[in-house]
């Protein structure tokens, strides 16, 4: 401790500092002094052989802070509840977007196989894709659904509500992280409020948006919180040290098992360990002691992940090995730092050795894991070359432009957070600070990933909220609405590197009426854009009324027909394909066929090629006005179906394999059943044009369906028609039955005898 002679003498006289056996001065009771500096109570070390038990008491609760946090959490829930009317429709739960129906399908499959919530053996039977992708998410959703009785409606409710529950858990963790870092309840509360109004984060944790994203976020914050606790109190012999170990173990394990890209999200732990080791060498610290919780946490996580992998076959060998690789990396940089500290070498030389050691670990990983190269190549290809999906666009280069795109995702909060992220990073680098290295490193890491693909903006959101909350409180202090300035931004040297003692921690007092008005105005200026954009973004993912009506209409029709999957497969644009198929057949496992073929089907100009493209998926086709682009002309199957009901137009004879079964009131969505069709054949003068027509009436629409053909040189004609009804053909009436339409049968007109094949 840097002390002048007067202060040193005072400490010696009071017994805080004493001589050891070698004649050197040392702190008499390290734990008591540290607790006093942190403003905490401590048990004084005694010379007796007895064991002293710490006294247990309930922690005191700041009533104002508790009420304010409850209000902030209510705001988090409210900003994610705009989709409730679209999700809960009578007896149906209509999840938002497309991928949630994949997890709904998986959970219902497990419920059908299991005998109850404690039939844990079923989690090893998760479909292969999810078992290697999001096994923990599916297992947790299955368990909760089974615990509440299972059933389609219950499962739907569990999936619809889980993202909001995840957002609340994340918000509490963010509050704890912000308060641990700043010792300022104002900043902690502001961070939660900022998180509530980030549009993209609200979307990904909204009611009904049951994708895997929401499940990933709490593990991330739990891990970051564990790193900060490990930095503040690295001794694994006290409860804070064990808290850090528990947070790291659970956080890393959950992160890896939650998503197949989870190993990417634990990479910041390794980056932090490398940076922390460099700081410890530069400040003559104790790497082995100070990294003990991180080493223990990563080691336990590696063991847990491999246990799940080996017993339940979750994840690939490579993904399950990443926590072990992380532990090896942390151990390598820590041992190197301990050696350099003991020998007294410089931090610069350690940085070089650290780079070499890290390279050796990576090289060893490539040798020990032969699939690492191909997996890494595939991962990089996924990051940089994925196209056709909105969340694969870069944050600053999306369709909305350089400035508007990040505003649509974050409101103005990203622009508020970035200066403070930069400011604190600069201060932490100068100090240097290990504790603020955690949020700064996480913030820059996920900002980089979001610049590549905006799908990572959700992970970035919590750290944007942290620094935006810090910025909001600072701005409020600058304009004299609140006081004082957050400690981390003050000019004192140790405000970044040291934990603020409890005696200096900023509480939460109720502002007066004028201050409250000014705070509200400042909040609207900072967060108003996010509040405005949040319901707009959520609305983009909810299932439109016309789409849900189309799904229920197809489901009713397929019941009448008595058809089963794949005969009732719904062919649609890929981003709604799982939704349609879930409500029609329950088979919503994949949208791959639709993604690969739907657009090509629409622009196909050869009707027979389009029909053959469907293969054995000849069930129903959904067309929507927004997918029939201006670039499609009347020769394309998409336009001929959607605009002309498959009927004949000038220059085109019409389509014979598709009959309309539903149309929305505004005509934006139309549903066609794919049928073999019946063939009307007859004789007429060669070269003559023959028309077959009928009036088709469905709910909300009535039109004349026509098909035209030219009589062949042999004097015969053949017309394929999709409706079982009466047709007017060459001045006569021909009746075609439903069985003839579904059986590809021939109906003769006059004396025609040749059968059409």
C-alpha positions in Angstrom: 0.0 0.0 0.0 1.5 3.4 -0.9 1.6 5.3 2.5 3.5 8.3 3.8 5.5 8.0 7.0 2.8 9.6 9.2 0.0 7.3 8.0 2.3 4.3 8.3 3.3 5.1 11.8 -0.4 5.5 12.8 -1.2 2.1 11.3 1.7 0.5 13.2 0.6 2.1 16.5 -2.9 0.9 16.1 -1.9 -2.7 15.3 -3.2 -2.6 11.7 0.4 -3.2 10.5 2.9 -5.4 12.3 6.4 -6.9 11.8 6.7 -10.5 10.7 9.4 -13.0 11.7 11.7 -11.7 9.0 11.4 -8.1 10.2 9.2 -7.0 7.3 6.0 -5.1 7.9 2.8 -6.6 6.8 -1.0 -6.1 7.2 -2.0 -7.9 10.4 -5.4 -9.1 9.3 -5.8 -8.9 5.5 -9.5 -10.0 5.4 -10.4 -7.5 8.0 -8.6 -4.6 6.3 -10.1 -5.5 2.9 -13.6 -5.7 4.4 -13.1 -2.3 6.1 -11.9 -0.8 2.8 -15.0 -2.2 1.1 -17.2 -1.0 3.9 -18.2 -4.5 5.0 -18.4 -6.3 8.3 -15.7 -8.8 8.9 -14.9 -11.6 11.4 -11.5 -10.7 13.0 -8.9 -13.5 12.9 -8.2 -14.9 16.4 -5.3 -17.0 17.7 -7.5 -19.7 19.3 -7.9 -23.1 17.8 -11.7 -22.9 17.8 -13.8 -22.3 14.7 -15.8 -19.0 14.7 -19.0 -19.1 12.8 -20.1 -16.0 10.9 -23.3 -14.5 12.2 -26.2 -14.8 9.8 -28.7 -12.0 9.4 -31.1 -10.9 6.7 -29.7 -8.2 4.5 -31.2 -4.7 4.8 -33.4 -3.6 1.9 -33.4 -0.1 0.5 -37.2 0.4 0.1 -36.9 3.1 -2.5 -34.5 1.0 -4.5 -36.7 -2.1 -4.3 -39.8 -0.2 -5.5 -37.8 1.5 -8.3 -36.4 -1.8 -9.5 -39.9 -3.3 -9.4 -41.1 -0.4 -11.5 -38.3 -0.8 -14.0 -39.0 -4.6 -14.3 -42.7 -3.8 -15.0 -41.5 -1.5 -17.8 -39.4 -4.3 -19.1 -42.5 -6.6 -19.2 -44.7 -3.8 -20.6 -42.4 -3.1 -23.5 -42.5 -6.7 -24.4 -46.2 -7.2 -24.2 -47.4 -5.3 -27.4 -47.8 -8.7 -29.1 -50.3 -10.2 -26.6 -53.4 -9.7 -28.8 -51.7 -11.3 -31.8 -50.3 -14.2 -29.7 -53.3 -15.2 -27.6 -56.3 -15.7 -29.9 -59.1 -17.5 -28.1 -58.1 -21.1 -27.6 -55.0 -20.7 -29.8 -51.5 -19.5 -29.0 -50.1 -18.0 -32.2 -46.4 -17.6 -31.7 -44.5 -14.8 -33.5 -42.2 -15.3 -36.5 -41.1 -18.7 -37.9 -38.5 -20.5 -35.8 -40.5 -20.6 -32.6 -42.7 -23.3 -34.2 -39.6 -25.5 -34.5 -39.1 -25.4 -30.8 -42.9 -25.9 -30.3 -42.7 -29.0 -32.5 -39.7 -30.4 -30.6 -41.3 -29.8 -27.2 -44.6 -31.4 -28.2 -42.6 -34.4 -29.6 -40.9 -34.8 -26.2 -44.2 -34.5 -24.3 -45.7 -37.2 -26.5 -42.8 -39.5 -25.6 -42.5 -38.8 -21.9 -44.6 -40.0 -19.0 -44.2 -36.8 -17.0 -41.9 -33.9 -16.1 -39.4 -36.2 -14.2 -39.0 -38.7 -17.1 -35.6 -37.2 -17.8 -34.5 -40.0 -20.0 -36.5 -38.5 -22.8 -34.1 -35.5 -23.2 -31.6 -37.8 -24.8 -34.2 -38.4 -27.6 -34.4 -34.8 -28.8 -34.4 -34.6 -32.6 -30.8 -34.8 -33.9 -30.7 -31.2 -35.2 -31.7 -29.7 -31.9 -29.7 -32.2 -29.9 -26.6 -30.7 -31.6 -28.0 -27.2 -31.7 -30.2 -26.0 -28.7 -30.6 -29.0 -26.4 -30.8 -27.2 -23.1 -33.4 -24.8 -24.4 -35.6 -27.6 -25.6 -35.1 -29.7 -22.4 -36.0 -26.7 -20.2 -39.1 -25.8 -22.2 -40.2 -29.5 -22.2 -39.7 -29.8 -18.4 -41.7 -26.6 -17.6 -44.5 -27.6 -20.1 -44.7 -31.1 -18.6 -44.7 -29.6 -15.1 -47.8 -27.6 -15.9 -49.6 -30.6 -17.4 -48.5 -30.5 -21.0 -51.0 -30.2 -23.8 -50.9 -28.1 -26.9 -52.3 -24.9 -25.3 -50.1 -25.2 -22.2 -47.0 -25.7 -24.3 -47.9 -22.7 -26.4 -48.3 -20.5 -23.3 -45.0 -21.7 -21.9 -43.2 -20.9 -25.1 -45.0 -17.5 -25.5 -44.1 -16.4 -22.0 -40.6 -17.7 -21.6 -38.9 -14.9 -23.5 -40.3 -12.3 -21.1 -39.3 -14.4 -18.0 -35.8 -14.5 -19.5 -35.8 -10.7 -20.0 -36.8 -10.2 -16.3 -34.0 -12.6 -15.1 -31.6 -10.8 -17.4 -32.7 -7.4 -16.0 -32.1 -8.5 -12.4 -28.6 -9.7 -13.4 -27.9 -6.5 -15.2 -29.0 -4.5 -12.1 -26.6 -6.6 -9.9 -23.7 -6.2 -12.4 -24.2 -2.5 -12.8 -24.4 -2.0 -9.0 -21.4 -4.2 -8.4 -19.4 -2.1 -10.9 -20.5 1.4 -9.9 -21.9 1.1 -6.4 -24.5 3.5 -7.7 -28.2 2.4 -7.5 -29.1 5.2 -9.9 -26.8 3.7 -12.6 -28.1 0.2 -11.9 -31.7 1.3 -12.2 -31.1 3.4 -15.3 -29.4 0.4 -17.0 -32.5 -1.7 -16.5 -34.7 1.1 -17.8 -32.5 1.5 -20.9 -32.6 -2.3 -21.5 -36.4 -2.1 -21.4 -36.6 0.3 -24.4 -33.9 -1.1 -26.7 -36.1 -2.1 -29.7 -34.2 -5.1 -30.9 -33.8 -6.6 -27.4 -37.5 -6.0 -26.7 -38.3 -7.8 -29.9 -36.1 -10.8 -29.1 -37.6 -11.2 -25.7 -41.2 -10.2 -26.5 -44.3 -12.3 -25.7 -44.5 -15.0 -28.4 -41.0 -14.6 -29.8 -39.9 -18.1 -28.6 -36.7 -18.3 -30.5 -33.4 -19.4 -28.8 -32.1 -15.8 -28.4 -33.8 -14.9 -25.2 -32.6 -18.1 -23.6 -28.9 -17.2 -24.4 -28.9 -13.8 -22.7 -29.1 -14.7 -18.9 -26.2 -17.1 -19.2 -24.1 -14.3 -20.7 -24.8 -11.8 -17.9 -24.3 -14.5 -15.3 -20.9 -15.2 -16.6 -19.9 -11.5 -16.8 -21.2 -11.0 -13.3 -19.1 -14.0 -12.1 -16.0 -12.5 -13.7 -16.5 -9.2 -11.9 -17.1 -10.9 -8.5 -14.0 -13.0 -9.1 -12.0 -9.8 -9.7 -13.3 -8.1 -6.6 -12.9 -11.0 -4.2 -10.7 -13.7 -5.7 -10.3 -15.8 -2.6 -12.1 -19.1 -3.1 -12.1 -19.6 0.7 -14.9 -17.0 1.3 -18.5 -16.9 0.1 -17.8 -14.3 -2.6 -15.1 -16.4 -4.2 -17.5 -19.4 -4.3 -20.2 -17.1 -5.7 -17.9 -16.2 -8.5 -17.1 -19.9 -9.1 -20.8 -20.8 -9.1 -21.7 -18.0 -11.6 -18.9 -18.9 -13.9 -19.6 -22.7 -13.8 -23.3 -22.3 -14.4 -23.0 -19.5 -16.8 -20.4 -21.1 -19.1 -22.2 -24.5 -18.9 -25.6 -23.0 -19.8 -24.1 -20.8 -22.5 -22.5 -23.7 -24.3 -25.4 -26.1 -24.0 -28.0 -23.5 -24.9 -26.9 -23.0 -28.5 -24.5 -24.5 -31.0 -22.9 -21.1 -31.4 -22.6 -20.8 -27.6 -18.9 -21.5 -27.7 -18.5 -18.2 -29.5 -20.2 -16.4 -26.6 -17.8 -17.7 -24.0 -14.7 -16.5 -25.9 -14.8 -13.2 -24.0 -13.9 -15.2 -20.8 -10.6 -16.2 -22.5 -10.0 -12.7 -23.7 -10.6 -11.3 -20.2 -8.3 -13.8 -18.7 -5.5 -12.8 -21.1 -6.0 -9.1 -20.4 -6.3 -9.7 -16.6 -3.1 -11.7 -16.6 -1.3 -8.9 -18.4 -2.6 -6.4 -15.8 -1.4 -8.6 -12.9 2.1 -8.8 -14.4 2.2 -5.0 -14.9 1.1 -4.4 -11.3 3.1 -7.2 -9.6 -0.1 -9.0 -8.7 -0.7 -12.7 -7.8 -2.0 -14.4 -10.9 -2.6 -17.9 -9.4 -4.5 -16.5 -6.4 -6.4 -13.8 -8.4 -7.4 -16.2 -11.2 -8.3 -19.1 -8.8 -12.1 -18.6 -9.2 -11.8 -18.3 -13.0 -9.7 -21.4 -13.2 -12.0 -23.4 -11.0 -15.1 -22.1 -12.7 -13.9 -22.9 -16.2 -12.6 -26.3 -15.1 -15.9 -27.3 -13.5 -17.8 -26.0 -16.6 -15.6 -28.1 -18.9 -16.4 -31.2 -16.8 -20.2 -30.5 -16.7 -20.5 -29.8 -20.4 -18.6 -33.0 -21.2 -20.8 -34.9 -18.8 -23.9 -33.8 -20.6 -22.3 -34.5 -23.9 -21.2 -38.0 -23.0 -24.4 -39.1 -21.3 -27.1 -37.3 -23.4 -25.2 -37.0 -26.7 -25.8 -33.2 -26.6 -23.6 -31.2 -29.0 -20.8 -32.4 -31.1 -17.4 -33.5 -29.7 -15.9 -30.2 -30.8 -18.5 -28.0 -29.3 -18.4 -29.9 -26.0 -14.7 -29.6 -26.0 -14.6 -25.8 -26.1 -14.9 -25.2 -22.3 -11.9 -27.5 -21.9 -10.0 -25.4 -24.5 -11.1 -22.3 -22.6 -9.8 -23.8 -19.3 -6.5 -24.7 -21.0 -6.1 -21.2 -22.3 -6.9 -19.6 -19.0 -4.5 -21.9 -17.2 -1.7 -21.2 -19.8 -1.9 -17.4 -19.5 -2.2 -17.6 -15.7 0.8 -19.9 -15.2 2.9 -17.7 -17.6 1.9 -14.6 -15.6 2.9 -16.3 -12.3 6.3 -17.2 -13.7 6.9 -13.7 -15.2 5.8 -12.0 -11.9 8.1 -14.2 -9.8 11.0 -13.7 -12.1 10.3 -9.9 -12.4 10.1 -9.7 -16.2 8.3 -6.8 -17.9 4.6 -6.7 -19.0 5.8 -6.1 -22.6 7.8 -9.3 -22.7 4.8 -11.1 -21.1 2.5 -9.9 -23.8 4.8 -11.5 -26.4 5.0 -14.7 -24.4 1.2 -14.7 -24.0 0.7 -14.4 -27.7 3.1 -17.3 -28.3 1.4 -19.4 -25.6 -2.0 -18.6 -27.0 -0.8 -19.6 -30.4 0.5 -22.9 -29.0 -2.9 -23.7 -27.4 -4.7 -22.9 -30.7 -2.2 -25.1 -32.6 -2.6 -27.9 -30.1 -6.4 -27.6 -30.5 -6.1 -28.1 -34.2 -3.9 -31.2 -33.7 -6.2 -32.7 -31.0 -9.4 -31.8 -32.7 -9.2 -32.7 -36.4 -12.7 -31.3 -37.2 -11.8 -27.9 -35.8 -10.5 -26.5 -39.1 -13.7 -27.4 -41.1 -15.9 -26.2 -38.2 -14.1 -22.9 -38.0 -14.3 -22.5 -41.7 -18.0 -23.2 -41.7 -18.5 -20.8 -38.8 -16.6 -18.0 -40.6 -18.6 -18.7 -43.7 -21.8 -18.5 -41.6 -20.7 -15.1 -40.2 -19.5 -13.4 -43.4 -21.5 -15.1 -46.3 -25.0 -15.8 -45.0 -27.5 -14.0 -47.2 -31.3 -13.7 -47.5 -32.0 -13.4 -43.8 -32.6 -10.0 -42.1 -30.5 -10.7 -39.0 -27.5 -11.7 -41.2 -27.0 -8.1 -42.3 -24.3 -5.9 -40.7 -25.5 -3.5 -38.0 -24.4 -0.3 -39.9 -25.0 -1.4 -43.4 -28.5 -2.8 -43.5 -31.3 -1.9 -45.8 -32.0 1.2 -43.7 -28.6 2.8 -44.2 -25.6 3.7 -42.1 -27.4 5.8 -39.5 -31.0 4.7 -39.6 -30.2 1.0 -39.3 -28.7 1.2 -35.8 -31.5 3.5 -34.7 -34.0 1.0 -35.8 -32.3 -1.7 -33.7 -31.2 0.4 -30.7 -33.0 3.7 -30.8 -30.5 6.4 -29.8 -29.1 4.4 -27.0 -26.2 2.9 -29.0 -25.0 6.4 -29.8 -25.4 7.3 -26.1 -23.5 4.2 -24.9 -20.6 4.3 -27.3 -18.9 7.5 -25.9 -19.1 6.2 -22.4 -17.9 2.7 -23.4 -14.9 4.5 -25.0 -14.3 6.8 -22.0 -14.4 4.0 -19.5 -12.2 1.7 -21.7 -9.6 4.5 -21.9 -9.7 5.1 -18.2 -9.5 1.4 -17.4 -6.5 1.0 -19.7 -4.7 3.8 -18.0 -5.3 2.7 -14.5 -5.2 -0.3 -15.3 -8.5 -1.9 -14.1 -9.4 -5.6 -14.2 -13.0 -5.1 -13.0 -14.1 -2.7 -15.7 -12.2 -4.7 -18.3 -15.1 -7.1 -18.1 -18.0 -4.9 -19.4 -15.7 -3.0 -21.7 -14.4 -6.2 -23.3 -17.9 -7.7 -23.6 -19.2 -4.5 -25.1 -16.5 -4.2 -27.8 -16.6 -7.9 -28.6 -20.3 -8.0 -29.3 -20.2 -4.7 -31.1 -17.7 -6.3 -33.5 -19.9 -9.3 -34.0 -23.0 -7.0 -34.5 -21.0 -5.1 -37.2 -20.7 -8.5 -39.0 -24.2 -9.8 -38.3 -27.0 -7.9 -36.5 -28.2 -11.2 -34.9 -25.7 -10.5 -32.1 -27.3 -7.1 -31.3 -29.3 -9.0 -28.6 -26.1 -10.0 -26.8 -24.8 -6.4 -27.3 -28.0 -5.0 -25.9 -27.3 -5.6 -22.2 -23.9 -3.9 -22.4 -25.3 -1.0 -24.4 -27.9 -0.6 -21.6 -25.2 -0.7 -19.0 -23.2 2.2 -20.5 -26.3 4.0 -21.7 -27.5 3.9 -18.1 -24.2 5.3 -16.9 -24.4 8.0 -19.5 -27.9 8.9 -18.6 -27.0 9.4 -14.9 -23.9 11.4 -15.9 -26.0 13.6 -18.2 -28.5 14.2 -15.4 -25.7 15.2 -13.1 -24.2 17.5 -15.7 -27.4 19.5 -16.0 -27.8 19.5 -12.2 -30.9 17.2 -12.1 -29.1 14.7 -9.8 -25.9 14.7 -7.8 -23.1 13.4 -7.7 -21.3 12.2 -10.8 -21.0 8.4 -10.9 -17.7 7.4 -9.2 -16.3 5.6 -12.3 -16.4 8.9 -14.2 -14.8 11.0 -11.4 -11.2 12.2 -11.5 -10.0 10.0 -8.6 -7.4 7.5 -9.7 -8.9 4.4 -8.0 -12.5 4.9 -9.0 -12.1 2.5 -12.0 -9.8 -0.1 -10.5 -11.1 -0.4 -6.9 -14.5 -1.4 -5.6 -16.3 1.6 -4.0 -16.6 1.2 -0.2 -20.2 0.9 1.1 -19.8 4.1 2.9 -19.5 5.9 -0.5 -22.1 4.0 -2.4 -24.8 6.1 -3.9 -28.3 5.3 -2.6 -31.6 6.1 -4.3 -33.6 9.0 -3.0 -36.9 10.2 -4.4 -36.4 13.3 -6.5 -38.6 16.3 -6.0 -41.4 17.2 -8.4 -39.3 19.5 -10.6 -36.4 17.1 -10.8 -38.8 14.3 -11.7 -40.1 16.4 -14.6 -36.6 17.2 -15.9 -35.6 13.5 -15.6 -38.7 12.5 -17.5 -37.9 15.0 -20.3 -34.3 13.8 -20.4 -35.5 10.2 -20.6 -37.9 10.9 -23.5 -35.0 12.7 -25.3 -32.7 9.7 -24.8 -35.1 6.8 -25.0 -38.2 8.2 -26.9 -37.1 6.8 -30.3 -36.6 3.3 -28.8 -40.1 3.5 -27.2 -41.6 4.4 -30.5 -39.7 1.8 -32.6 -40.2 -1.1 -30.2 -43.9 -1.8 -31.0 -43.2 -1.3 -34.7 -40.4 -4.0 -34.6 -42.5 -6.4 -32.6 -45.4 -6.0 -35.0 -43.2 -7.0 -37.9 -42.7 -10.4 -36.5 -46.3 -11.2 -35.3 -48.5 -13.4 -37.4 -50.9 -11.2 -39.4 -54.7 -11.9 -39.0 -54.9 -12.9 -42.7 -52.0 -15.4 -42.3 -53.6 -17.0 -39.3 -57.0 -17.1 -41.0 -55.3 -18.8 -44.0 -53.7 -21.4 -41.7 -57.0 -22.2 -40.0 -58.8 -22.4 -43.4 -56.2 -24.9 -44.7 -56.5 -26.9 -41.5 -60.3 -27.1 -41.8 -60.0 -28.1 -45.5 -57.5 -30.8 -44.8 -59.7 -32.2 -42.1 -62.6 -32.4 -44.6 -60.3 -34.0 -47.2 -59.0 -36.5 -44.6 -55.4 -35.9 -45.8 -52.3 -36.3 -43.7 -48.7 -35.1 -44.0 -47.1 -34.8 -46.5 -50.3 -34.8 -48.6 -51.3 -31.6 -46.7 -47.9 -29.9 -46.8 -48.2 -26.1 -47.0 -45.8 -24.5 -49.6 -45.2 -20.9 -48.7 -42.5 -18.2 -48.3 -40.0 -19.7 -45.9 -40.3 -17.1 -43.2 -43.9 -18.2 -42.4 -43.6 -21.8 -43.6 -43.2 -23.4 -40.1 -46.2 -21.5 -38.8 -48.5 -22.7 -41.6 -47.4 -26.3 -41.3 -47.7 -26.3 -37.6 -51.4 -25.4 -37.6 -52.2 -27.6 -40.5 -50.3 -30.8 -39.7 -48.0 -30.1 -36.7 -45.0 -30.9 -38.8 -43.0 -27.7 -38.4 -39.5 -29.2 -38.1 -38.0 -27.6 -41.3 -38.6 -24.9 -43.8 -35.7 -26.0 -46.0 -37.8 -27.2 -48.9 -39.7 -23.9 -49.0 -36.6 -21.8 -48.7 -34.9 -23.6 -51.6 -37.9 -23.8 -54.0 -40.7 -21.3 -53.3 -39.2 -18.3 -55.1 -38.2 -20.4 -58.0 -41.7 -21.8 -58.2 -43.2 -18.4 -58.4 -41.0 -17.2 -61.2 -41.3 -20.4 -63.2 -42.8 -19.8 -66.6 -43.3 -23.5 -67.5 -46.3 -24.8 -65.6 -45.3 -28.4 -65.9 -41.8 -27.7 -64.5 -43.4 -25.8 -61.6 -45.7 -28.7 -60.8 -42.8 -31.2 -60.9 -40.7 -29.0 -58.6 -43.2 -29.8 -55.8 -42.3 -33.4 -55.8 -44.2 -35.2 -53.1 -45.1 -31.9 -51.4 -48.3 -31.4 -53.4 -50.5 -30.2 -50.7 -51.3 -26.4 -50.5 -49.7 -23.3 -51.9 -50.0 -19.9 -50.1 -49.4 -16.8 -52.3 -49.2 -13.3 -50.9 -49.3 -10.0 -52.7 -46.0 -8.8 -51.2 -44.2 -11.8 -52.7 -45.6 -11.2 -56.2 -43.1 -8.6 -57.2 -43.4 -6.0 -59.9 -40.6 -7.9 -61.8 -42.9 -10.9 -62.3 -44.8 -10.8 -65.6 -48.0 -12.7 -66.6 -45.9 -15.6 -67.9 -44.8 -16.6 -64.3 -46.7 -19.1 -62.3 -46.8 -16.7 -59.3 -48.7 -14.0 -61.2 -51.0 -16.5 -63.0 -52.0 -18.0 -59.7 -52.2 -15.0 -57.4 -53.5 -12.4 -59.8 -55.7 -14.6 -62.1 -56.6 -17.5 -59.9 -54.9 -19.9 -62.3 -57.4 -18.9 -65.0 -56.6 -18.3 -68.7 -55.5 -14.9 -69.7 -54.5 -13.3 -73.1 -51.8 -15.5 -74.4 -51.8 -18.1 -71.6 -54.1 -21.1 -71.3 -54.4 -21.2 -67.5 -53.2 -23.7 -64.9 -54.9 -27.0 -64.3 -53.3 -28.4 -61.1 -54.4 -25.7 -58.6 -57.8 -24.8 -57.1 -58.4 -22.0 -54.7 -59.7 -23.0 -51.3 -59.3 -19.7 -49.4 -58.8 -16.0 -50.1 -58.5 -13.2 -47.5 -61.0 -10.4 -47.6 -58.5 -7.9 -49.0 -57.1 -10.4 -51.5 -53.6 -10.2 -50.2 -53.4 -13.9 -49.4 -54.8 -16.7 -51.5 -54.5 -20.5 -50.8 -54.6 -23.1 -53.5 -54.8 -26.9 -53.2 -52.5 -28.8 -55.5 -54.5 -31.6 -57.2 -53.8 -34.1 -60.0 -56.8 -32.7 -61.9 -59.3 -34.3 -64.2 -58.9 -34.3 -68.0 -61.8 -33.3 -70.2 -61.2 -34.6 -73.7 -63.2 -34.4 -76.9 -63.2 -33.9 -80.6 -63.4 -30.7 -82.6 -62.1 -29.0 -85.7 -58.4 -29.0 -85.9 -56.9 -25.5 -84.9 -60.1 -24.5 -83.2 -59.8 -22.9 -79.7 -61.8 -24.7 -77.0 -62.7 -23.1 -73.7 -63.7 -24.9 -70.5 -65.2 -22.5 -67.9 -67.0 -22.6 -64.6 -68.0 -20.2 -61.9 -66.0 -20.6 -58.6 -67.4 -19.3 -55.4 -65.5 -19.3 -52.1 -65.9 -17.2 -48.9 -65.2 -13.6 -49.9 -64.6 -14.2 -53.6 -66.4 -15.3 -56.8 -64.7 -15.5 -60.2 -64.9 -17.3 -63.6 -62.3 -20.0 -64.0 -61.3 -20.7 -67.6 -58.9 -22.9 -69.5 -58.3 -22.7 -73.2 -56.6 -25.2 -75.6 -56.1 -25.5 -79.3 -57.5 -28.6 -81.0 -54.7 -30.8 -82.4 -54.2 -31.9 -85.9 -55.9 -35.2 -85.1 -59.1 -33.3 -84.1 -58.9 -34.0 -80.4 -58.4 -31.7 -77.4 -57.6 -32.3 -73.8 -58.1 -29.8 -70.9 -57.0 -30.5 -67.4 -59.3 -28.9 -64.7 -58.9 -28.8 -60.9 -62.5 -28.3 -59.7 -65.1 -31.0 -59.2 -68.1 -29.1 -60.7 -69.9 -28.5 -64.0 -68.0 -26.9 -66.9 -69.2 -25.3 -70.1 -67.2 -26.8 -72.9 -67.8 -26.1 -76.6 -71.5 -25.4 -76.1 -72.2 -28.3 -73.8 -72.1 -29.0 -70.1 -69.6 -31.5 -68.7 -69.8 -32.7 -65.1 -66.5 -33.5 -63.4 -66.6 -35.2 -60.0 -64.3 -34.7 -57.0 -63.0 -38.3 -57.2 -62.2 -37.7 -60.9 -60.2 -34.5 -59.9 -58.3 -36.3 -57.2 -57.8 -39.5 -59.2 -56.3 -38.0 -62.4 -59.2 -39.4 -64.4 -60.5 -38.6 -67.8 -64.0 -37.3 -68.7 -65.0 -37.7 -72.3 -67.1 -35.2 -74.3 -69.0 -36.6 -77.3 -67.3 -39.6 -79.0 -63.7 -39.1 -77.7 -62.2 -42.4 -76.7 -58.5 -41.9 -76.3 -57.4 -41.7 -72.7 -55.1 -38.9 -71.6 -52.0 -40.1 -69.8 
